[in-house]
Amino acid sequence: MNNRIYIILEFIVGLVFSLIGLFIFSEMAKSFSLSTSILYGYIVAFISGFLGVILVGYFHFKKTKKLNYFGKAIGLCFIWFFLFAGLYLITLALIPQLPGILSIIFPLAGAVFGFNSEKSASSIPN
């Protein structure tokens, strides 16, 4: 039960970090062109969400005394983040009317999945 709470918390904090990062960047980037601002905004949102997942995950690993697997979990989080971003792009090509928030939620879900996959915490050899 405790793991579920951390997984939900990772997703919520990652989403909040993404939106806050996007908002802060949009306030600072008024001198960029529209396309550049959108691209940089997505990059900032992705990095912020990734950091939000890692922050909550760190406290989870610290509580469960598995900090020695933290680096492997970050690596898997990064890989799954990009796999789900690719899945979003494929889905967007098939269904062009997808809401824009899914462009942040899909990769964030991949990051949370990768960070919490069974193999990331215990069964990957050193």
C-alpha positions in Angstrom: 0.0 0.0 0.0 2.8 2.4 0.8 4.4 1.9 -2.6 1.1 2.9 -4.3 1.1 6.2 -2.3 4.6 7.0 -3.5 3.8 6.1 -7.1 0.8 8.4 -7.1 2.8 11.1 -5.3 5.6 10.8 -7.9 3.1 11.4 -10.7 1.4 14.3 -9.0 4.6 16.0 -8.0 6.0 15.4 -11.5 3.0 17.0 -13.1 3.0 20.0 -10.7 6.7 20.5 -11.3 6.1 20.4 -15.1 3.3 22.9 -14.9 5.2 25.2 -12.6 8.4 25.0 -14.7 6.3 25.7 -17.9 4.6 28.7 -16.2 7.9 30.2 -14.9 9.6 29.7 -18.3 6.6 31.3 -20.2 6.9 34.4 -18.0 10.6 34.7 -18.6 10.7 33.9 -22.3 8.6 36.7 -23.8 11.4 37.7 -26.2 11.5 34.4 -28.1 9.5 33.6 -31.2 6.4 31.5 -30.7 7.9 28.2 -32.1 11.1 28.7 -30.0 9.1 29.4 -26.9 7.0 26.3 -27.4 10.0 24.1 -27.9 11.9 25.5 -24.9 8.7 25.3 -22.8 8.3 21.6 -23.5 12.0 21.0 -22.7 11.6 22.9 -19.4 8.4 21.0 -18.6 10.0 17.6 -19.3 13.0 18.4 -17.2 10.9 19.8 -14.3 8.6 16.7 -14.4 11.6 14.4 -14.5 13.1 16.1 -11.4 9.8 15.9 -9.6 9.6 12.1 -10.1 13.2 11.7 -9.0 12.7 13.9 -5.9 9.8 11.8 -4.6 11.6 8.6 -5.7 14.7 9.6 -3.7 12.7 9.8 -0.5 11.0 6.5 -1.3 14.3 4.8 -1.8 15.7 6.4 1.3 12.8 5.2 3.4 13.0 1.6 2.1 16.8 1.7 2.5 17.5 0.9 -1.2 19.5 3.9 -2.1 22.1 1.7 -3.8 19.6 1.1 -6.6 18.7 4.7 -7.1 21.1 5.3 -10.0 19.7 2.3 -11.9 16.2 3.5 -11.2 17.0 7.0 -12.6 18.4 5.3 -15.8 15.3 3.3 -16.3 13.2 6.3 -15.6 15.0 8.2 -18.3 14.7 5.4 -20.8 11.0 4.9 -20.2 10.4 8.6 -20.3 11.6 8.7 -23.9 9.8 5.5 -24.9 6.5 7.0 -23.7 7.3 10.3 -25.4 7.7 8.2 -28.6 4.5 6.5 -27.9 2.8 9.8 -27.6 4.2 11.0 -30.9 2.9 7.8 -32.6 -0.5 8.2 -30.9 -0.6 11.9 -32.0 0.1 10.8 -35.6 -2.8 8.4 -35.5 -5.2 10.7 -33.5 -4.3 14.3 -34.2 -7.1 15.7 -32.0 -5.4 14.7 -28.7 -5.4 17.3 -25.9 -2.1 19.1 -25.4 -1.8 18.1 -21.7 -1.2 14.5 -22.9 2.2 15.6 -24.3 3.3 16.0 -20.7 1.3 13.2 -19.1 2.5 10.4 -21.5 6.3 10.9 -20.9 5.7 11.6 -17.2 3.8 8.3 -16.9 6.7 6.6 -18.6 9.1 8.1 -16.1 7.0 7.0 -13.1 6.7 3.5 -14.7 10.4 3.2 -15.3 11.4 4.5 -11.9 9.1 2.0 -10.2 9.4 -1.1 -12.4 10.1 -4.2 -10.5 13.5 -4.7 -12.1 14.7 -1.2 -11.3 14.7 -1.7 -7.5 16.1 -5.1 -6.9 16.9 -7.6 -9.7 19.3 -5.7 -12.0 22.8 -7.1 -11.4 25.6 -4.6 -10.5 
